[in-house]
Amino acid sequence: MRRKQQDVLFLCGSDEHGIPVTIRAKKENSTPQEVVNRYHAVIEDAFRKLNISFDIYHRTSSELHHDNAANFFMNLYEKGVFTEKVTEQYFDPEAGEFLADRYITGDCPKCGNSGAYGDQCEKCGSSLSPEELINPVSALSGSTPQLRETKNWYLPLQQYQDFLRQWILQGHKDDWKSNVLGQVKSWLDDGLQPRAMTRDLDWGVQVPLDEAAGKVLYVWFDAPIGYISASQAWSLNSGKDWKPYWQDADTHLVHFIGKDNIVFHCIIFPAMLKAHGDYILPENVPANEFLNLENDKISTSRNWAVWAHEFVDTYPQFIDTLRFVLTANMPENKDNNFTWKDFQTKNNSELVGIAGNFLNRVMVLTDKYCDGVVPAKSQDFEELADMHTTATKIGEFIEKYEFRNALNEWMNLARLGNQFLQAQEPWKKIKDQPEAVPAIVRDALEIAALLAHTAEPFMPDTSAKMLKMLNIDLRPWSELGAHELLQEGHKIGEQSLLFEKVEDEMIENEIQKLENTKADNATATAYSINVTPAKETCTYDDFQKIDLRVGTILEAKKVEKADKLLQFVVDTGLDHRTIVSGIAEHFTPEEMVGKKVTVLVNLAPRKIRGIESQGMLLFVENAEGKLVNLSPDGDVQPGNTIN
């Protein structure tokens, strides 16, 4: 868009709030601010070295952003947008604070994994809520958390459902990507629910209300406001007005994100902007799907990743290759895969073998047959008739967010150049048709010049090298449809190596690095994969406290709005009591009625989804991860003790 001489503000920033930052700080015996300062610098440096040309790379821990996000909240608060709601959340009495989902661990109700988090079990991949965990424990102190009441402020998303459906599913059904529309439709069809915009934490933007001491704004409330804050910071640095970029109806606001953030950029943030009223809505959200690494999901926690800051420092000569390969493999509509072998193939076969080879041939032919000077235009070649539409095609694909197709057009131009030289064979014609050679060299140079100009969005360093070799300057995109980018008599520059070959050793090293990571992970999780490790030793007195009895299930039903929970009425021989258990993915209510089960009857009651559960049912997990009922043998009755 800059090449088209459009007025562009390209911005991004470090999203520095949220629980992962505080977890990292505790692990490092550091502070959240120290953690984000370090990573912000690393990320910003990596983006710069990758030639990602942000006008500003900002951060959400800045004072400007805290003020801006607090003011945004107050605007909605004073308009009466929020609803206040008191709910029960887990509280650590020893640490003296409410616990975020990631600070609660326990037994997964689905697979029994003892290290499940309050939002997800990383062993079986199930999404969870803290209330579903069995034997929840605070990650801060190791104590059993308590459910306590707390008040938070909710954004009533259900009130914006009709607006969102009209604006996106009808207003943008023809220009938004199908994967984005599909996810938005799924959320809307399920029915939007109020979502808390405040949290009981101490790291983040403080909620600007006297009655909200100890609370911060929900990270996905403050993070998108960070785009506005970044624009204001850019304004202060540049002296330009930021408001037209956010308040002018002619401005196009575009979010480039991954699919896991679609809900925040297409539902929550637009609802916030609509409620505020002073800002434009996104024109498009061309979200990509996921990019896997060597056929496995990228995971920073498992170190299954290619770290950008390490790559740019280790392989500065292959930065444009990385940009090229990531564009060629971009998961625009479905998940795609990055492999090191493919990285090597695309570099050596396409960049070195096609584009680099063509430019090298053109430079050699120009020096050899034309003394390094652009010859006169004397002939039109039929096979090159469509050459000058290349820039238009690339531009159209870019503006439709079809970057893979745009890059393919660039590669097709390089292929055309090689095919043209191979068909014309100037090295042969120089012997019997020397007068024909200058025209061939002239058009080959024109192809090279067009390649140099159109490479810049994808590979800016490569474009600069090509322009230097041709001794020309970068032109606006509108001039690339002209039939002459080079003038007769122009002296070209000196030839240099455009692309380096990727050697086997580099690829083997990178693959081995990942294999080592896989081996480390396998060792670290061997017990959890095969046999769950023993828990801490308990005393005989501890064991004596456990009261296990035979029970019979009298009634069973699913818990509403909880896919994993079943609610039972159990005859324990002592009484008929309600027990909630997370086994719905393993058993149906019908097959459980009448079964004898093992019941821990003296477990302290706790509320699960508003239902008081008065005990625990015991099951065994087999090698396939399927739960098996731990049923007593023989003629036993409800209430018989298990010793």
N, C-alpha and C positions, 0 to 999 in steps of 0.2 A: 504493500500500500504506500509506503514511503517512495518507492521507485515510481509509483503512479502519481506522485506529488500530492498525495492525500494528507490531510492533517491527522496525524496518528499519535495517540498516547498509549504506549505499550508498557504495562506495569505488572509487577508481581511482588511477592513479599514472603517473609518467613511467618508462618502461623505458629506463634510461640507459646500459646496457652494450652491448657488441656492436661489430662492426667499423665500421658506418657512422659512429659517433661518433669513432672514432680517425682515420678518413679525413678527416672534416670538420676535426678539430683540426689535422692535418698541413697541409691546404690553407690554413687560416687562420693557420698558424704560432702556434697556441694550444695549450692543453692540453685533454684530454677533459673535465676537471671544469669548466673555464671554458665550454666549449661547452654542456654539459648544464645548467649553472646558468642560462645565458641562455634556452635553449629551455624549460626547466621553467617559468620565470616567464611567458613568453609564452603557453604552452599553458594554464597554470592561470588566467591572466587571461581568456583567450578563453572557457574553460568557464564562468567566473563570469558573464561578460557575456551568455553564451548561456542563463543561468539553469539550468544543469545542476547540480543541488543535491547534489553529493557531500558526505557527512559528513566526508570527508577526501580530499584529493588528495595522495598521498605520492610518494616517489621511491626508486629502487633504489640510488642512490649514497649513501644515508644510512648512518651508522654502525650504526644499529639493524638495518637490513636486512642489511648485510654480516655482522653477528654472527648474525642469525637464519638466513640462508642457509647459512653455514658450519656452524652447529649441526645444521641439517636434513641436510646432507651427512654429517656425522659420525655421526648417528643411523643412516643407511643403511649407512655404511661399517662401523660396529661390529657391525651385524647380518649382515655378510657379503653384502649385497645386490649390490654392484658386482663386476664382473669386470675384471681388469687385462689390458690388451692392448698389445703393442708393434707399431706400424705404421710405415711409411715416410711421411714428410711432407716437403713442400718447405721448405728452409732457405736463408735468405739469408746467405752467408758474410760479406758486407761489412757488412750491418746487424747480424749476429750474433743473429738470431732466426728462429723458425719463422714461416711465412707463412700467414695466413688465406686462404681461397679468393679473397676480394676483393682481396688484395694480389698476386695472380698474374695476369698478362695474357699473351696469346699469340694464335696463329692459331686460329680456330675450326675444328675438324675437319669441320664440316658445310658452312659457307658460305665459309670462308677469311678471314673478317673478322680483321684484324690486331689489333683492340683488344678481343678477347673476354676476359671475366673467368673466373676459376677456377670460378665457380659458374653463370655464364650468359653467353650471347652476346646482347647487346642489339640486334644487327642482325637476326638471324634468330629470336631468342627461344628458342633451344635451351637446356635445362638441361644443365650440364656438370659434370665433376669436374676438378680441376687436372691429373690425370694424362692427361686426354684432349687438353689443349692442345698445339698444335704450336709449337715454339720458345718455351717459357715464359720469362717475364721477371719479375723482382721489381719491383713497383711502388715499392718503397722505395729501391732503389739503382740499378735498371736492369741489374743483373747477372743471369746465368743461375743460377737456384736449384738447389740440390742436394737429392737425396732423402736424408734422414737418419732414423734410427730414433728414435722417441719413445714413451713410455708414457703411456697415458691410462686413465681409469676409465669403464667402460661400464655403462649400465643395461640389463640383459638383458630387453628388452621381450617377447621371445618367451615368457618364463615367465609373462607376464600375459595372454597371448592368450586363453586359455579364460575367464578371469575377465572380461575386457573384453567378449567376445562375449556371455556370459551376462548381464552387468550392463546393457549398452547395447542390443544387438540383440534381446534377449528381454525384459529388464526394462523397457525404455523404448520399445518398438516402437510403442506407441500414443500417447505423449505428446511424443516428440521430433520435430522437424521432419524431413521426408523428405530434404532436402538434406544434413542433418547425418548421419542414419543411413546414407545412401548413401555418403558419403565414408568414414565409419568402417568400413563393410562392405568397401569397396574395399581399405583398408589391411589389414584383418584377413585378407581372402581372399588377398592377396599374400603374407601371412606376415610378422609383425613380426621385425625384426632388432635386435641390440644397438646402442645408440646412445651415443656418447661424451658423457659429462656433464662433461668437463674439456677445456680448450683451452690451447694454448701461446701465451698472450698476457699482456700486462702491465696491461690495463685490464679491471677487473671484480672479482668477489669472489674473493679469493685462496683456492686450495684449501688447507684446513687440515691439510696433511700435510707432514712434514719432507722427504719424498722428492719432493714436488710443487712445489718452488721454481720460480717462473717460470710457473706455470700458474694459470688462473682457472676458475671454474665456467662451463660452457656457459650462454649467455645465456638459453636456454629451460629451463634448470634453475632458475636464480635468479629469473627474472622472475615466474613464477606464485607463488613463495614470497613475492613482493612483496605479494600480497593479504593474506597473514597478517601481514606486517610492517606494512602500512598499518593493519590492525585493531589491532595492538599500539600503534602511535603514536596512533591515535584514543583508545585506552583511557587512555594516559598523559595526553592532553589533556582528556578528559571525566570521568575518574575512574570510568568504568564498566568492567566486566569484559569482556574480549574473548573469553574462552574459550567461552562458550555459543554464540557465532556460528560457531565452528569445530568444536566437540566435542559439542554437544547433538544427539541423534538427531532431534529435532523441528525443527531448523533446516533451511531450504531454501536451499542455495547455488546461485546462478544466475550464469552467465557470459554477458555480452552482448558478442559479438565479431563479426569478419568471417570469411568462409569460409577465408581463408588461414591462420587460426590454429586451425582445428578440430582438427587433429592434436595440437597442444600441449595443448589444454584437454580433449580427449576421450580421449586415449591416454597421452601422456607424463605430464601432471600427475596424472591419476587413478592411474596406476601408481606414481608417487612417493608419493601419499597412502596408497595401499594398502600399500606397502612400509613406510612410517613407522608407520601403525597408530593414530595418535592423532587423526586428523582425519576429518570426514565427507567424502563424495563429492558432486560436483555433482548437484543435483536435475534441472537442465536446462541445456542450452547452446544457446539459440535463436540460432544464428549466421545472419547475413544473407549474401547473395551480394554481388556487386560493384555499386557505383553508378558508371556512366560519366558523363563530362562532355562535353556537346555531341557525343555519339555516338563518343567516343574514350575509351580507358582513361585514368583519372587517373594522372598520373606526376609525382611531385615533382621528379625529376631533370630532366624536360623542362619544368618549370614549368607543366604542364597541370593546373591546379588552381584552386580558389577557396579562398584562404587564410582560415581562420576569423578570425584576429586582425585581418586587414585589413578583412574584411567588418563585424565588429562595431564597429570604429572609424569606418568610412566610412558605414555605413548603420544606425545604432542604431535608427532608426524602423522597420526591417524585420526585426528579430531574430525576432519571432514569426512573420513571414511565412516566414522561412527554416526555422524549426522546423516550420511547417505543411507547406511544400512537401517537405521532406526526409521527413516522416512519410508524406505522400500518395504519394511515389515510393519508399518504402522497399523495397529489393530483398529481400523476405522469403523468397522461394523461387526466384527467378531474377534474373539481372542486370537492372538497370533504368537509366534515363537521367535526368540533370538537364540541362535547357536553360534559358537565361535567358528565352527567349520563354514557356516554360511557367511559369516563376517569375512573370512579369508577368501571364499569363492567370489563374493560380490566385489571385493577390492581387487583381487588379482585378475578376474575374468572381465569384469565390466569397467572398473575405473582404470586399471592399468592396461588391460588388453584391448579395450574399445576406445574409451575417451582419451586416455593418455597416449595410446598408440597413434590415434588420428592426429592429435596436435603435434606430436613428434614428427610425423611424416610431412605435415604441412610446413613446419618450420624448416625441415631439411630441404624439401623441394623448393621453397622460396629462396633460401640461401644459395642453393645449387644452380637453379635455372633462372632466377630473377635478381640475383645479387642482393637479396634481402629487401627488395623494394616491391611494393604492391603494383602489379601491372595494370594496364588499362582494361576496362570492360569492353569485350568485343563480341561476346556470344552469349545467348541464353540456352541453358541446358534443360531439356524437357523434364528430366528426372528430378530437377530441383525446383520445379514450378511452385510447389506448396511449401517450400522451405521457410518462406517469410511469414507463414501463418503460425509457425511454431510458438512464438511468443504469445500470440493471442490465445492459442489453445492452453498453454501453460497457465496464463493468467486466469482464464475462465475456470480451470480446474481448481486453482488455488482459492478463488473467491467462492467456490462451492465446497471448500474444505476437503477436496479430493486430492490430497497431497501425493498419494502413491501414483495416481494417474498423471499428475503434473510432472513428477520425477521421471516417469516412464516416457513422457513426451521428450524430455531432455535427452534421455538415453537413446531414443529413436533418432534424434538429430545426429548424435555421435555415430550411430550405426549407419545413417545415411551418408555421412562424410566418408567413412571407410568404403562403403559400397560404391560411392561416386569415384573415388580414386582407383578402386580395383577395376571398375568398368572402363575408365578412361585411360589408365596405364600411362601416365605422362613419362615415366622412366623408359618406356619403349618408344613412345611417339617422338621423344627428343631426337631419335636417330633418323626417322624418316618423315616426321611431320613437326619439325621444331616450331613452326609458326602457331600450332594448335596448343602448345604447352602453356603459354602465359594465361590464356583464358581459363584453362583447367585450374591452374594455381590460384588465379584470382577468385574463383568461386569457392575453392577449398578454403581460402583465407576468410571469405565471407561466412562460411559455415563455422569456422573456428571463432570468429568474432561474435557470432550469434550465440554460440555455446558459452563463451566467456561471460556475456551479459546475462544469459538466462540461468547460469549456474549459481548466481549470487544468492538467491533466496535459500538454496539448499546447502551450498558449500562456499561460503564467502571467502575463505582463504584461497581455495582453488580458483575462484573467479578472479581474485586479485592477482594471482600468479599468471593466469592466462592473459589478463589485460596487460600486465607488465611485459610479457613476452611479445605481445602484439604491439606494444607501445601506444596503447589507446586508453582513454578515460571511460569510466562507467557512465552510461547515458540513461536518461529517464526511460521507463518502460514504453511510453507512447512512441518513441522513436525507433523501436525494434522491428517495426513492420516495414521500415524503409528498405529498399533494395540495395542500398550501399551503406555499410557501416565503416568502410575503409575507402580512403581517397587514393586515386592514382598517384603514384610517386611517394606514398607514405613509406617511411623506413621502419621496418619491424625491429623489435628488440632482440635480446639474446635468449637462446633456448636454455631451459633449465628443466630439472626433473619435476614432473607434475605430480605423480603419485609413486609412492614406494611400494614394493611388493611385501605382502605379509608372509613371513617365513613360518615354516612348520613349528619351529621351536617356540615362537610366541603363542601359537594356538595350543600346543601341548602344555605349556606352562599354565595358561589360563584354565584349561580343562582340568588339569591336575589340581589347581587351587580349589576348584569347585568340588572335585572328588574328595579332597582332604576335608573340606567343610562337611560333606555328606558323611564321611567316616566319623568325624568328631560328633556330629549330631546323632549318629547311630549309637556311638558309645554312650553318649549322655542320656539317651532315651531307651537304652536296651531293656532296662527293667520295666519301664512303662509299656513297652511293646510286648514283652513276653510274660514277665511276672511282676506284679506290683510289689515294690519293696516293702519290707516290714515297717510298721509304724514304730514310734518310740515305745520303749519298754514300759509296761504298766505294772503296778504292784498287785499282789493278791487281793489287797483291800479294794483297789480300784475295780478289779474284776468282779468282786463280790457284790458291787453296787448294781451290776447289770442284771436286769430281770427279763429273761427271754421266756416267752410262753407260746403255746400253740393257740392259734386263732382260726376262726372260720369266717370267710367273707360272706356277708349276708346281702349286701347291695353294692353296686359299682356303677359309676357314671363318669363321663368326661367333665373336666372343669371347663367352664365357658371361657373362650378366648385364650386358652392355654393348650397348645398342641401336645405338650409332653406330659400333662398331669391327669391322673385319675383320682377320683374321690371315692373312698370306700366307707361302708359301715361294717365294722369287724366285731364279731363275738369273741371277746378275749377270755371268757369264763368269769371275768371280774365285772364286766359291763359290756354294753354295746357302744363303741366309740367311733368317731370319725378320724380317718387317717388319709392324708393326701400323699401320693407317691408319684414320682416322675417316670412312670413306666409305660405311658400310653403308646410309645412307638414299638413296644415289644408285646403287649397284650391288649386285647379288646376287653371292654367291661363285661361282655357276655361270657367270655371264657374264664373270667376270674371268679364269678359268682359260684359259691359252694366249695371253693378250694380251701384246703387247710394251708395255713401259712405260718411262718415264724415271725413273731411280733416282739419288738422291744417296747415293753409296756410302760417303763418308767422314764422315758425320755421327756424332758420338759416340753410342754405344749408350745407351738409357735404358729403364727399366722402365715399361710401361703395363699396368695391371691385372695386375701380377705377371709379365708376359711381356717378355723383353728384346727390344726392337725395334732392328734393326741397319741403319737407313737410313730414307730417306723417298721416297715415290712422289710425282711431280709431276702435278697436274691443273690445268685451266683452269676458272674459273667463268664461265658465260655470263650474258647479261642477265637470264635468269629465275632465276638463283641455282642452276642445275643444274651439277654438275661434269661435265667432259668430259675423257676420257683424253688426256694429252699423249703421243701415240704417234708414233714416228719413221716417216717414209716410206721406201720403197725396201727393198732387200735388205740388211738389217742383222742382226747377230747379237748375242746376249748378250755383254756385255763391251766392245762398241764404244763408244769415248768420244764424248761430245757436246761440241764445241768452240764 
